[in-house]
């Protein structure tokens, strides 16, 4: 348990720092983060608060997908989401003095891709710790193992439907879209694949232990 808690802490920090790196590179954020940026701008609500409200709604969706109330998953999703939402904002603030958006486009693309890899590796690790995870990742996890026969790629892709729809709505209303770029497109199509690879090659001794019946 102590070992798993250590990996969990590392994974949460890695995931938050990597998400913030994608945001700061200005080459496209991860899908849920990009969606949060757009809806935050539309309704003029702080970004961290927007991410947390998102998390609450997704937590409720996860319970519906489970087909029953699971108190452990419900509470753990919310316990993860609250500090994580603001931890991303903290790292974004830390990157501010580095003026990453002023770097040349090649360097920003590299940073964005490194951020996507970091997000994927962090997600893979804390999913396998099997203690607590973000509701957005719980959604992909449920879809992957309960409905899609363990396919990380399809689970991640299908879980992106809500934030993509919200971004489209924001674009229709405002006529512009923010934080969407190469990194967002790559996240849609390959983040799940990177998570699947990470399951096998990053701390391979950590295994998935499902908390629900497939």
C-alpha positions in Angstrom: 0.0 0.0 0.0 2.8 2.4 0.9 4.4 1.8 -2.5 1.1 2.3 -4.4 0.5 5.6 -2.5 4.0 6.8 -3.5 3.3 6.0 -7.2 -0.1 7.6 -6.9 1.3 10.9 -5.5 4.0 10.9 -8.3 1.4 10.2 -11.0 -1.0 13.0 -9.8 1.9 15.6 -9.8 3.1 14.4 -13.2 -0.4 14.5 -14.7 -1.0 18.0 -13.4 2.4 19.4 -14.4 2.0 17.8 -17.9 -1.5 19.2 -18.4 -0.2 22.6 -17.4 2.7 22.2 -19.8 0.3 21.6 -22.7 -1.7 24.6 -21.7 1.3 26.8 -21.4 2.9 25.7 -24.7 -0.2 27.1 -26.4 -0.1 24.4 -29.0 -3.2 22.5 -27.9 -4.3 21.3 -24.5 -5.6 17.9 -23.6 -9.2 17.5 -24.6 -11.0 18.0 -21.2 -8.6 20.8 -20.4 -9.2 22.6 -23.7 -12.9 22.2 -23.2 -12.6 23.7 -19.7 -10.7 26.7 -21.1 -13.5 27.4 -23.6 -16.4 27.1 -21.3 -14.6 29.0 -18.6 -14.1 31.9 -21.1 -17.7 31.7 -22.2 -19.4 31.9 -18.8 -16.6 33.9 -17.1 -15.9 31.4 -14.3 -12.4 30.7 -12.9 -10.7 27.8 -14.8 -10.2 25.7 -11.7 -13.8 26.0 -10.7 -14.9 25.1 -14.2 -12.8 21.9 -14.1 -14.2 21.0 -10.7 -17.8 21.4 -11.8 -17.0 19.3 -14.9 -15.6 16.7 -12.5 -18.8 16.6 -10.4 -21.0 16.1 -13.5 -18.7 13.3 -14.9 -18.7 11.7 -11.4 -22.5 11.4 -11.6 -22.2 10.1 -15.2 -19.8 7.4 -14.0 -22.4 6.2 -11.4 -25.0 5.9 -14.2 -22.6 3.8 -16.3 -21.9 1.6 -13.4 -25.6 0.9 -13.1 -25.5 1.2 -9.3 -24.2 3.5 -6.7 -20.6 2.8 -5.8 -19.6 5.0 -2.8 -15.9 4.3 -3.1 -15.7 5.4 -6.7 -18.0 8.4 -6.1 -16.1 9.8 -3.2 -12.6 9.0 -4.6 -13.5 10.8 -7.9 -14.5 13.9 -6.0 -11.5 13.7 -3.6 -9.2 13.5 -6.6 -10.9 16.2 -8.7 -10.9 19.1 -6.1 -7.1 19.4 -5.5 -6.2 18.3 -9.0 -8.3 21.0 -10.7 -6.4 23.7 -8.8 -3.0 21.9 -9.0 -3.1 22.3 -12.8 -3.7 26.0 -12.3 -0.8 26.1 -9.9 1.7 24.6 -12.4 0.4 26.9 -15.1 1.2 29.8 -12.9 4.7 28.4 -12.2 5.4 28.1 -15.9 4.3 31.7 -16.5 7.8 33.3 -16.0 9.3 30.9 -18.6 7.2 32.6 -21.3 6.7 29.4 -23.1 4.3 30.8 -25.7 7.1 33.1 -26.9 9.3 30.1 -27.9 9.6 29.1 -31.5 6.9 26.8 -32.8 9.1 23.7 -33.0 10.1 23.9 -29.4 6.4 24.5 -28.4 5.4 21.4 -30.4 8.0 19.4 -28.6 6.9 20.6 -25.2 3.2 20.0 -26.1 4.0 16.4 -27.1 6.1 15.8 -24.0 3.1 17.1 -22.0 0.8 14.7 -23.7 3.1 11.8 -23.0 3.4 12.9 -19.4 -0.4 13.1 -19.1 -0.8 9.6 -20.5 1.9 8.1 -18.4 0.5 9.7 -15.2 -3.0 8.4 -16.0 -1.7 4.9 -16.7 0.1 4.8 -13.3 -2.7 6.1 -11.1 -5.2 3.9 -12.9 -3.1 0.8 -12.0 -2.6 2.0 -8.4 -6.3 1.3 -8.2 -6.9 3.7 -5.3 -8.3 6.9 -6.6 -8.5 8.6 -10.0 -9.9 11.7 -11.7 -13.6 11.2 -12.8 -12.7 12.0 -16.4 -10.2 9.1 -16.4 -12.6 7.0 -14.5 -15.1 7.5 -17.3 -12.5 6.3 -19.9 -11.6 3.4 -17.6 -15.3 2.3 -17.2 -15.9 2.5 -20.9 -12.6 0.6 -21.6 -13.2 -2.3 -19.2 -16.9 -2.5 -18.8 -18.0 -1.9 -22.4 -15.1 -2.0 -24.8 -13.3 -5.2 -23.9 -10.2 -3.5 -22.4 -9.4 -1.3 -25.4 -7.6 1.8 -24.0 -7.7 3.6 -27.4 -11.5 3.3 -27.9 -12.2 4.0 -24.2 -10.3 7.2 -24.3 -11.7 8.2 -27.7 -15.3 7.6 -26.7 -14.9 9.5 -23.4 -13.9 12.6 -25.3 -17.4 12.9 -26.9 -18.8 15.3 -24.2 -15.9 17.8 -24.1 -15.7 17.9 -27.9 -19.5 18.6 -28.1 -19.1 21.4 -25.5 -16.3 22.9 -27.5 -18.4 22.9 -30.6 -21.2 24.6 -28.8 -18.8 27.2 -27.4 -17.5 27.8 -30.9 -21.0 28.3 -32.3 -21.8 30.8 -29.6 -18.6 32.8 -29.6 -17.1 32.3 -33.1 -13.7 31.3 -31.7 -12.1 28.4 -30.0 -9.2 28.4 -27.5 -6.5 26.0 -26.4 -7.2 23.7 -29.3 -4.3 22.7 -31.5 -1.9 19.9 -32.5 -1.8 18.6 -28.9 -5.6 18.4 -28.7 -5.8 16.5 -32.0 -3.1 14.1 -31.0 -4.8 13.5 -27.6 -8.0 12.6 -29.3 -6.4 9.9 -31.4 -3.4 8.6 -29.6 -3.6 9.4 -25.9 -5.4 6.1 -25.2 -2.8 4.2 -27.2 0.0 5.8 -25.2 -1.8 4.8 -22.0 -2.0 1.2 -23.2 1.7 1.2 -24.0 2.5 2.8 -20.6 0.5 0.0 -18.9 3.1 -2.5 -20.3 6.4 -0.6 -20.1 6.1 2.0 -17.2 6.3 0.3 -13.8 5.0 -2.9 -15.3 4.7 -4.5 -11.9 1.6 -2.3 -11.3 -1.4 -4.2 -12.6 -5.1 -3.3 -13.2 -7.4 -4.5 -10.6 -11.0 -3.7 -11.6 -13.3 -2.3 -8.9 -16.4 -3.3 -10.8 -17.7 -6.2 -12.8 -16.9 -6.1 -16.6 
